[in-house]
Amino acid sequence: MVKIRLTRTGAKNNPHYRVVVTDSKTPRDGRYVALLGWYDPRESTGKKFEINVEAARNWLAKGAQPTESARSILKQAGVYAQAAH
């Protein structure tokens, strides 16, 4: 099964995440099929995330299942709610 999920990058106590499409059996920070964007949970001003909306909608249409955290970010970006009609 293909999943949309977060992979952790960044340093210790300073997390950054990539929003990626990957097989559900690969490790959290393992190889991924496609990079959809990034998320910075510590950012208080400015951009917290950037998502490639077209690619995300394409993968959702193909049946990729987002995790809860990825679904939350996609909803904030306006991707998931529009793709699920």
PyMOL commands that set and color helices and strands:
alter all, ss='L'
color gray80, all
select helices_A, chain A and resi 53-61+68-77+80-83
alter helices_A, ss='H'
color red, helices_A
select strands_A, chain A and resi 2-11+14-23+34-39+49-51+65-66
alter strands_A, ss='S'
color yellow, strands_A
deselect
rebuild
show_as cartoon
